[in-house]
Each structure stands twice: as structure tokens, then as C-alpha cells.
Amino acid sequence: MVNLLTILTGVVCLLLMLVVLIQNPKGGGIDSTFGGGQANQMLGASKSTDVIEKVTWGLAIALFTLCILTALAVSSVGSGPILDANF
């Protein structure tokens, strides 16, 4: 369970980094480099910005939730009996 949550957290982190890099900050950015210009033509400039912003917020919330769940899963796994170091 912890391994699955860790892998999901890593995937969400990578996607969040990609989405943040794609965003168009006040007239610049890599948005147009990776095909953002075509998305602006299809959806309109404001709609593509709204979609990217919603995806960013969704991934940020997913990352926060996964971090909390992973912390809870690790604490429940580690709550077993403590071995004495003085055999």
C-alpha cells in the first residue's frame, strides 16, 4: 500500500511540474512551444488558461491528499512492536 501511494505521489509530482511549465505567465512561457498556441485557437485563449489552471489546482490537491494518506499509511505500518536493541 505504501509503495503504491509513493509511486502515485511521484507521478502526480511529475505531472504537476509539467503543467506548471506549460502555463503561460503574463505573455511568456513554454505554452506556445508545446502546442499551446493551437489549444488557444481551438478553445480560445481564456478557456485553455482556465483548463490549465484547473488541472494545476486538481494536481496540487491530489498531491496534498496523497502526502497525507502516505503519512497515515506509514505511521500505521510502523506501529508494530518495537524491537529491543539490547538482545
N, C-alpha and C positions, 0 to 999 in steps of 0.2 A: 504494500500500500504506500509506504513512504517513497519507494523507488518510483512508482507511477506519479505521485504528486511532484516529486523532484523533476522528473522528465517533463511533465506538463508545465511546471514553472519555468523551466529553461526555454521551452517552445514559446510560451507567452512572452517571455523577455525578448527573445529574438524578433518576434512579430511586432512587439511594441517599439523596438529600436527601428525597425524598417518603416513602420508607419510614421514615426516622428521624423525620420529623414525625408520621407516623401512629402510631408506637409510644406505648404507654400507660405513662408513667413514674410509678409508685407512686401511682396513684389519679387522675391528671390526664391532660392531653394532648388531642390532637385526634382520638384514636382514635374516640371516640363521635360526633364531629361528622361524620366522613366515612363513617359506616356501620359503624364498628367494633362498635357495640352489637349489631347484627344478626349479625355474624360470631361474636360471643361467644355468642349464643343458639343459632346453628346448630352451631358446633364446640365450644362450651364455652369458658370464659374461658382456661383453661390452654392449650388446643390452638391458639387464634388467636394467643396470645402466642408460642407455640413456632414457629408458621409465620412470623410476622413477624420473629422473631429469626433464624431460619434464612435467610430471604430477605436480611436485613441482612448476615449473615456471608457469604453467597454473593456479594452485590454488592460487598462490601469486598474479597473475594479476587479477583473479576473485575477490579475497578479496579486492584488491585496488579499483577496479571498483565498487564493492558493497558498500564500505565505502563512496566513492564519491557520488553515487546515493542516498544512505540513507541520507547523509548530505543535499543534494539538496531537497529531499522529505520532510525532517523535516523542513527545512527553508521555504518551500512553504506552508506547513501546518500551521506553526506558524506565517505566515504573515498576519493573520486576524486582525481585530480591537483590540486594546489594551484596556482592561477594566480599568477604573479609580478606584483606591483603596479607594478614598475618596467619597464614595457614596453620 
